[in-house]
Amino acid sequence: MLSSIANYFTMPLLYPFLLILSGVYYVFSFKLLKAKCCLIAGLFLLFLFTQPLFATLVVRPLESAAVKPFDNALNSTIVVMACNYRHELAIPFESRWTKCSTDRLLRAIDIYQRTGDNIIVAGGNFGDWPNAYSHYATIFLTEFGVNPKHIIAVPSGYDSESEIQAILSQLSTPAVTLVTSASHMNRAQFFFELCGKKIETAPTNYLSLPSSTLALSLPSSESLTIIKRALHEYLGTVEQVIKKELGLFKGYCG
């Protein structure tokens, strides 16, 4: 329930909507100065949140901290975090994946071809499919040349916390090559480092725009999606800090 409530606070349109709604209320209450301030502030936020420049400024701190190399002499396992999948048989298998899924899986394949390390792919049945996400991801990996003997499927987890806990139970190496979206990397690696694992990050699916293209532009709905993703990660990071301070991760590592 708390996560559902928190999800509302990651919706960028919520804030201009509340301001505009307050402005309308003040209009009918004949408090015109307050109405003017709320309406202008609401419209300004609406414009700001639809700007690719602002969206990039919000998400870039998450992505800039995503790269973290480690000692290559350590035995490592490639870990691919789940994203999403649509089980529609009328659609070709390769087209059933969201961009973050294909980016992560293809990045894992690239690393596998260079290192030969085992791949752990996790994810339970959080999409009401016939099988778990990890089942379909395993098929994807094998179709692109990964030896099935080098894939460890972990059909568990519905969010980062539960997914990584399931992965840790199957992880036999002291180090991890972590493949996930750049904006999600800090939150994902927190759990591995909590359990004493060395991390090499392999971020992908960058949402920020190149600096050379940043300028004021026409409103973009994609900017709202990027800001929502970033707010989700920031709130998730705050949740991790609070849980750690309260000792709620005791026993997490098994």
C-alpha positions in Angstrom: 0.0 0.0 0.0 2.8 2.4 0.9 4.5 1.8 -2.5 1.2 2.5 -4.2 0.9 5.8 -2.3 4.5 6.7 -3.0 4.0 6.0 -6.7 1.6 9.0 -6.9 4.4 11.3 -5.7 6.5 10.2 -8.7 3.9 11.5 -11.2 5.2 14.9 -12.5 1.7 16.0 -13.5 0.4 15.7 -9.9 2.2 18.9 -8.8 1.0 21.4 -11.6 -2.4 19.8 -11.3 -2.6 20.5 -7.6 -1.4 24.1 -8.1 -3.9 24.7 -10.9 -6.7 23.1 -8.9 -5.8 25.4 -5.9 -5.8 28.4 -8.3 -9.4 27.5 -9.4 -10.5 27.2 -5.8 -9.0 30.6 -4.9 -10.8 32.1 -8.0 -14.2 31.0 -6.7 -13.2 32.1 -3.2 -12.4 35.6 -4.6 -8.8 35.4 -3.4 -7.5 36.5 -6.8 -3.8 37.2 -5.8 -3.5 33.6 -4.5 -5.3 32.3 -7.5 -3.0 34.1 -9.9 0.1 32.8 -8.1 -1.1 29.2 -8.1 -2.2 29.3 -11.7 1.1 30.8 -12.9 3.1 28.4 -10.8 1.1 25.4 -12.1 1.5 26.4 -15.7 5.2 27.1 -15.2 5.7 23.6 -13.7 3.8 22.0 -16.5 6.0 23.7 -19.0 9.1 22.9 -17.0 8.3 19.2 -16.6 7.7 18.8 -20.4 11.2 20.1 -21.3 13.8 17.6 -22.3 16.5 19.9 -20.8 14.9 19.8 -17.3 14.3 16.0 -17.5 17.9 15.5 -18.3 19.0 17.7 -15.4 16.8 15.6 -13.1 17.9 12.1 -14.2 21.6 12.8 -15.1 22.9 12.7 -11.4 21.6 9.1 -11.2 23.2 8.1 -14.5 26.5 9.9 -13.9 27.2 7.8 -10.8 26.4 4.5 -12.5 29.9 3.5 -13.7 32.0 1.6 -11.2 34.9 -0.8 -12.3 36.5 -3.5 -10.2 39.4 -5.8 -10.1 39.1 -8.0 -13.2 41.0 -10.8 -11.5 38.0 -11.6 -9.3 35.6 -14.4 -10.4 32.4 -12.7 -11.5 28.9 -13.5 -12.6 26.9 -11.3 -15.0 23.6 -10.3 -13.3 20.8 -9.0 -15.5 18.0 -7.1 -13.7 14.5 -7.7 -15.0 12.5 -5.0 -16.8 9.3 -5.9 -18.7 7.9 -8.2 -21.3 4.5 -8.6 -23.2 3.3 -12.1 -23.8 1.4 -11.7 -27.1 1.9 -14.7 -29.4 0.8 -12.7 -32.5 3.9 -10.5 -32.0 7.3 -11.8 -33.0 9.2 -12.9 -29.9 12.0 -10.3 -30.4 9.4 -7.5 -30.4 7.7 -8.4 -27.1 10.3 -6.6 -25.0 10.5 -3.1 -23.7 13.5 -1.1 -24.6 15.0 -1.4 -21.2 14.7 -5.2 -21.4 16.4 -5.5 -24.8 19.1 -3.0 -23.8 20.0 -5.0 -20.6 19.8 -8.4 -22.3 21.9 -7.4 -25.3 24.5 -5.7 -23.0 24.7 -9.0 -21.0 25.2 -10.9 -24.2 28.0 -8.6 -25.3 29.8 -9.0 -21.9 29.3 -12.8 -22.0 30.9 -13.0 -25.5 34.0 -11.2 -24.2 34.3 -13.0 -20.8 32.5 -16.3 -20.9 31.1 -15.6 -17.4 27.8 -17.2 -16.3 24.7 -15.1 -16.5 22.0 -14.9 -13.8 18.7 -13.6 -15.0 15.9 -13.1 -12.5 12.3 -11.9 -12.3 9.2 -13.7 -11.2 5.7 -13.7 -12.8 4.9 -10.0 -12.1 3.2 -9.6 -15.4 0.6 -12.3 -15.1 2.3 -14.4 -17.9 2.2 -18.2 -18.3 5.8 -18.3 -17.0 8.2 -16.1 -15.0 10.1 -13.2 -16.6 13.3 -15.2 -16.2 12.0 -18.0 -18.4 11.4 -15.6 -21.4 14.7 -13.8 -20.8 16.5 -17.2 -20.9 14.9 -17.9 -24.3 16.1 -14.5 -25.5 19.6 -15.1 -24.4 19.9 -18.6 -26.0 18.4 -17.3 -29.2 21.3 -14.8 -29.3 24.0 -17.4 -28.8 24.4 -17.8 -25.1 25.0 -21.4 -24.0 22.1 -22.6 -21.9 24.6 -24.2 -19.5 25.9 -20.7 -18.7 22.5 -19.3 -17.8 21.1 -19.4 -14.2 17.4 -18.5 -14.2 16.0 -17.3 -10.9 12.1 -17.2 -11.4 11.6 -15.0 -8.3 11.2 -11.3 -7.5 8.7 -8.6 -8.2 10.8 -5.5 -7.4 14.5 -4.8 -7.0 14.7 -5.8 -3.3 13.1 -9.2 -3.7 14.7 -9.9 -7.0 18.2 -9.3 -5.8 17.6 -11.3 -2.6 16.6 -14.2 -4.8 19.7 -13.7 -7.0 22.0 -13.6 -4.0 20.8 -17.1 -3.0 22.1 -18.4 -6.3 25.3 -16.3 -6.5 28.5 -18.3 -6.0 31.1 -15.7 -7.0 32.5 -12.8 -4.9 31.9 -10.3 -7.6 29.1 -9.2 -9.9 28.9 -7.5 -13.3 25.6 -5.8 -12.8 23.6 -5.0 -15.9 20.7 -2.6 -15.5 19.4 0.8 -16.6 21.8 3.6 -15.7 19.2 5.5 -13.6 18.5 2.3 -11.6 22.1 1.3 -11.0 22.7 3.0 -7.7 19.6 1.5 -6.1 20.4 -2.0 -7.5 24.0 -2.1 -6.4 23.1 -1.0 -2.9 21.7 -4.5 -2.1 24.8 -6.4 -3.5 27.2 -4.1 -1.6 25.1 -4.6 1.5 25.8 -8.3 1.2 29.6 -7.8 0.6 29.7 -8.4 -3.1 32.2 -6.5 -5.3 30.4 -4.7 -8.2 31.4 -3.8 -11.7 28.6 -1.8 -13.2 27.4 -2.2 -16.8 24.8 0.6 -17.2 22.6 0.8 -20.2 19.3 2.4 -21.3 20.4 6.0 -20.7 17.5 8.4 -20.5 19.4 11.7 -20.5 20.1 13.6 -23.7 23.5 14.5 -25.0 24.6 17.9 -23.8 25.0 19.2 -27.4 21.2 18.7 -28.0 20.0 20.4 -24.8 17.9 23.6 -25.3 14.4 24.8 -24.6 12.1 23.1 -27.0 8.4 22.2 -27.6 6.8 20.3 -24.8 7.5 16.5 -24.8 5.5 13.8 -23.1 8.7 11.7 -23.0 10.2 14.2 -20.5 7.3 13.4 -18.1 8.2 9.7 -18.4 11.9 10.4 -17.7 11.1 12.6 -14.7 8.7 10.0 -13.3 11.5 7.4 -13.6 14.0 9.6 -11.9 11.6 10.5 -9.0 10.9 6.8 -8.6 14.6 6.1 -8.1 15.2 9.1 -5.8 12.3 8.0 -3.6 13.6 4.4 -3.7 17.0 5.6 -2.5 15.4 7.5 0.4 13.5 4.3 1.3 16.7 2.3 1.3 18.4 4.7 3.6 15.5 4.8 6.1 15.2 1.0 6.1 19.0 0.6 6.7 18.9 3.1 9.6 16.0 1.3 11.1 17.7 -2.1 10.8 15.1 -3.5 8.5 17.7 -5.2 6.3 18.9 -7.6 9.0 18.7 -11.1 7.6 18.4 -9.8 4.0 21.7 -11.5 3.0 20.8 -14.9 4.4 
